[in-house]
Amino acid sequence: MDKKERRPRRDSRGGGGPGAAVYGLGLIGALVYYIQQADGGFWAVVLGILQALVWPVFLVYHALKALAA
C-alpha cells in the first residue's frame, strides 16, 4: 500500500464529546429518580431502569408536541 493510499486515522478515544457526557449524567439522574419511585418490587425496579433508558424519547416528544400547539 502506497503512503498516499493510507486511510486517515480514527480518533481512538471512542467518546461522543460533551453530548455523551450530558446524556450520561441525565441517565444516572433518571436511574436514581425512577428507582426511588419504584415501590420495591423487582419488576418495578426493572421498569424504572427501562424508563431511565428511554426518558429522552418522551422529553423530545412532549417538547415537539408543545411547540406544535
N, C-alpha and C positions, 0 to 999 in steps of 0.2 A: 504494500500500500504506500503510495506516494505521500509526502508530507502535506501536499495541497489537498489531498482527499480525506484527511482526518476529520472526524466528526468533532464538533465543539464539545468541550467538557461540560457535563451537567453539574449543577450545584449538589454537593453531597450532603448538605445539612438536612435535607428532607423536610424542612418545616414549611409552613404556609404563610409565614410572616405574621404581622400583627393581627390579621383577621383570625388566624388559627388560635392565637393566644386569647383573644376576646371570646371566641366560641368555647374554648376550653374552660375559661373561668365561668362562663354562663352555664356550661354543662355541670360543673361542680356545684354551683349555686342551685341549679334546678334539682340535682340529685339530693342535696341536703333538704331543700324545701319539700319535694314530693315524698321523700322517705319519712320526714317528720309528720307529714299529713296522713300517712298510711295508718290504719287502725291496728297494726301489729301483726296481722295475718301474713302468711307467706305470699299469697297471691296479691295482696295489697302492695307489698314491697316490690314485687315483680312489676306490677302495673305502674308504680312510681318510677321505677327505673326506665320503663318504656316511655313514659310521659316525659322524663328528663331528656331522652334522646331525640324526641320529635318536637320539643317545645318551639323551635324556630319556625316550624311549618305553621303552627297556629298563630304565632306572632305576625308573620308576614300575611297570612290570610286575613286576619282581623284588621291589620293596617291598610291593606288594599281595599277591603270592604268599607272601611271608614272614609278612605279617600274618594271612593266612587259614589258615596252617598251625598 
